[in-house]
């Protein structure tokens, strides 16, 4: 009997951990550097994105994925201000921003594309973290191409909403074969 109960609890734990792809208390910031661009992808739970866009008073209130299109303009409006990049104490403006619903429909994915700075150390600021209740955090692993390095990860919280990203030298441009 005890063995059967343990098996049921284990199965429930496994199913519940895979049922939601995103921890609503953790925002992921995927950072990719190419020869020409620095791309930030901010993945926020639907509830957090709606709260930051001024659509809900509570960052734990979800909207239905089918309602995303009706909220698209609100997400597009806040995309540019989610992350601020500073290079040598000067702001770097994104060339392009986009907000879409993730494939699993659990998150809103904000993509901010910046020109690749020449500096190898840039300041990433995410002031929106201070507008969320205690316990929320963002993790920003740096990817050169498709590889992430744990040593270049940055964890941001309401208490420390900014930190330095170390980009390293710019990757070589992709060669075009004749």
Phi, psi and omega in degrees: 000313180297322179295318180295318178298317178298319179295318178296315178298319178298315180297318179297320179296315180296316181294319182289330181284337179261350183290326179245122183282345188228131174283120185294348179264358182236123173263139177254136176239104178276126184243121181234133181243128174240184180296330185249339188225159168238117184248129173248128173246114180261116180256115181238140173306147181307321182294317180293317179299317180296320178296313181295332179277001178080018183269339179222148178282346186233128181287008177251006180263116182272155169248156181289140178306328180295341180271002184301314183303323180291340182255358184310313182298324178295319180289320177299322182297322184268350186305312185298328184268001182294316181232137176243131178252133176238132178239118183052046180064016176243137180291144175249119183272140176290144177280333186206143174227155181206146175230125180221160174276136181296164181301321180276000176064018179269337188228159167258129182253117177259125178247124178242121182249121181248155169294143182293118178290153178282334179289149179268349177237123179233155180263126178253125180239128180233073183299338180299337179299328181285350177267005180251156178298162179303142179111342179278145180210164176232143178241133184231088175282143180267134178240129171259107189071240181253003183260131177259142177243127182297330182292340180258021178278149181229130178247122182248145178222179177299324180287328178228078185278009178217158179190173183264133171260132178256107187279333186074181179294152180296134176299151178295143178298150178295131181278142178255118181282140180289000000 
